[in-house]
């Protein structure tokens, strides 16, 4: 009887070791959501592929063979916490990108900065990939130098809404999923590898068939259109580009900059079990172009 009980105990131990930890700090609930979508955003493109709920608490955008859609914050920011809850579409979504990101591409075309959360569409039976990325001073233009770190999630992002956020201050960028920090990108020099210029906040859905799903192996198939993404509970808190210098960046933990021990442990958990790609560990990459990997 005791021998039969041992496998059960081992299974329980495995589940406990892989259980989602508490980060101890919940920025998504520290700040009040926007009271209305149009208080913070405007349509950027594809207005006929975008609907805002009557109370302006949510927005739905979709892609079909005619167009995708996107929205953009009214104001640029020089730092802040930017979060939203997103529900993705199940089934065949290969080639489709749903994105929530910061960028100044329209202010600095050909020489822009960008901080991305992107969901790479997939085929039935395979999980979505969440891609985080940082472009600095044109590294996303022409000769692209991406800083991609990719994850599979510990839940089904099509079954309900989950919170995704970017915290950006002068010293670090932290990516969050349900308040679990999954990646920290620190500033290591004067700005050559870190974005410092003001950026706007965007959301979009678009066709990226050339690369999004298994390096372009699977394309968007419009027999499954429309491809729909739903956003709600926007939290936008930070210093706008026009705020006085006294405006303080949003803290990343209870004690200010950096992660607490509990947050760091939660990030280690996410990276141990769910990280599937890290550009710094890719032997095919030219790491002379990404000095932050070894500095």
N, C-alpha and C positions, 0 to 999 in steps of 0.2 A: 504493500500500500504506500509506504514511504517513497519507494522508487517511482511510483506513478505520480507522486506529488511534486517531485523535483522539476520535471519539465514545465509544469504549471508555474512554479516559482520563478524559473528562469524567464518565462514569457512575461510575467508581471514585472520583473526587474528590467527587462529590455524596454517595455512600454514606459516605465517610470523614468528611465534614463533618457528617453526620447520625448518626454512630455514637455509641452511648451512652458518655459519658465516665465516668471513674473519679472519685468524689468524694473519695477518699483517706482517708475516715473511715467506718467501718461500725458504727454503734451497734447494729444488729440482732444482731451477733455479739460485741459487747463484753460483753453481759450474758447470763447463763444463763436459758433459758426456765423457766417454772413446771414443777415436777415433777409436777403433777397439776392438772387443770381445777378440781376442787373445793377446791384449796388457795387459789385466788384468786377463784373465782366461784360464784354460785348461780343456778339458774333464776329468772327474773323473771316470765315469763308463757309460756303455751303449752307446758307440760311434755310434753304428748303429741306435740308437734312438735319435739322436741329429743332427740338421742341423744348420749351421751358414749362414746368408745371405751373398751375394757376397761382399757387402761393410762392412761386419762385424758389422753392427749396431744392429743386433738382432740375437737371437738364439731361436730355437723351439725344445722342448723336448717332448717326448711322452712315454706313458706306454701302452704295450699290454701284452698278456699272456706270452710272452717270457722274457720281461725285461722292466725296467724303464730306467731313465737316470739322470745324474747329472754332474755339473761342479763345479770347485773350483778355487779360486783366486790363482794367482801365488805367492803372498806374504802374510805373516801373518801381522796383524795389532795390535797395542796396544790401539788404539782408532780410531774414525773416524765417518764419515757420509757415509752410504751405502744405495743406493737407486736404484730402477729399476721400469720400467713400465711393467705391466703384464696384459695379457688378458687370461681369463680362458675359459674352454670349457662348453657350455650349455648342458642341457639334463641330462641324468643319469650319475652321476660321483661318486656315493656312494663308499666309501672305498678308494678313491684316494686322496692322499695328494700332493699338489703342495707347495713347500717350498722355502723360501729365508731366509738364516740364517747365523749366525756366530758360529763357533765351533772350538775347539782344540782337538777333539776326537782322531784324528790320532796321535797327539803329546802326549796326555795323556790318552791312552785307559784305561777305567775303573775308571777314576778320572778326568773327563773332565768338561769344561764349555761350555755353549751354550745359544744363544739368538735367538729365533725363530719368524718368521712370517710364519704361515702355513694356507693354505686354505683347509678346510675339505670338501670333496666332498659331494654331496647331491643327492636327488631324485627330479624328475620333480615337479615343483610347490612349492618347498621349497628353501629358500635362502642358498647360501654358508655361512659357518661360518669362520670368520677370527680368528685364535687363535694366541695370543702372549704368549710367554713362556720364562722363564729364568731358566737355570740349573747352579748350582755352585758347583765346586769341587766334581764331582761324584754324584750329586743328581739326575742325569739322568741315573745312572748306578746301576744295582742291585735293591736296594730299592729306587724306583723312588720318588723324591720329586719335583713335578712340581709346577710352579707358573703361572698357566694358567689364562689368562683373555681373554674372547671371545666376539666377536662382530658380529652382522649382519650389512651389509653396507647400506648406503643411496643411492646406485646406483646399477645397474646390472653389476657385474664385468666380465660378458661374452659378453657384448655389445660393449666394447671398451677397450683400454688401460687406466689403472689408475696407479698412482705412489704410491709405498709402500717403506718405508725406516725405517732404524734403525740408531739412533744416539747414540753412546756409547762413553762416556768420563770417566775420573776417578771418577766423582761424580754422574753420572746418566745415565740411558738408557731411550730413548724416542722413541716410535713407532709412525710413521706418516702414514696417508693415504691422498694422495693429499694435503700434507703439513699441514693437520689438525693433531695436536698431539692427539692421542687417549689414550695413556697410558704413564705415567712417573714412572719409577722404580728407586728411589733414593738409593744411597749408604748410609747405616745407621751404618756401623761398619767397622772394619779393613779389611774385605774381606770374612767373613764367609758366607755372603749371597749376595755377589756382585762379578762378574767376573773381574779379574784384569790381568790375564795372556793373552798373545797374542792369537788371533784367526784368522782363515781364513774365507773368505766369500764363501758361497755355494748357489747353486740353484739345485733343484731336483724335480722329480716326481716319486712316488712309491706307492705300494699297502700297505695300512694300514687297511685292512678290519677288523682286530680284534678289532679296537677301533674308527676309524675315524668318522663314521656316526652313530649318535644316539647310541654311546657306542657299536658299532659293530652289531647293529640290521640289517643294510643293508650292504651287501658286494659288492666288485667290481664285475661287471657283464661284462665279456669280449665279450658278444654279441654286446656291444656298443663300442668296441675298434676301433681305438686307442684313448686314452685319451691324449689330447694335451694341452700344456701350452706354451705361447709365451712370451718372455722377450725382452725388448728393452730399450734404453736410460739408460745405466748403469752409475751411478755416484758413484765413489769410491774416497773419499777424507779423508785422515787422516794420522796419523803417523804409518809407518810400524814398525815392531819389531826391525828393524835395524837402524831406524832414530836416529839422535842425540837427547840428552835429551832436547835440546832447542826447539824441534818440539812442537808446541802448539796444543792442542786439538781443534777440530772444535767447534765453539760456537753453542749453542742450540737456541739462540735468538739474537736480535740486541745488547743486553747488556752483552752477555757472557753466563755463566751457568744459568740454570733455565729457566722457561718459563716467557714470558712477560704477562701482564694482558690480552691482547687480545688472546694470545695463550692459556692461562689457561681457559679463557671463552669458547674458541672453544673446548678444551678438555672436559670441563663440559658438553657442548652440546652433543658431541659424546657419552659420558658415560651416560648421562641422557636418550637419545633416542635410542641408538643402542647397549649398553652393555647388554649381555645376560648371562654372567657368570663371577664371580670373586672368585678366590680360597680363598681369605681372608674372604669371606662372606659364605663359604660353611660349614655348621655345621657338615658335615660328615668328614671333614679333621681334622687331628691332628695338631693343630696350634703351638704346642711346637716345631714342625719341621720347622716352617716358622715364626721365631720371628719378621721378618720385618712387619708382619701384625699387631702387637700390640706394637712395639717399637717406 
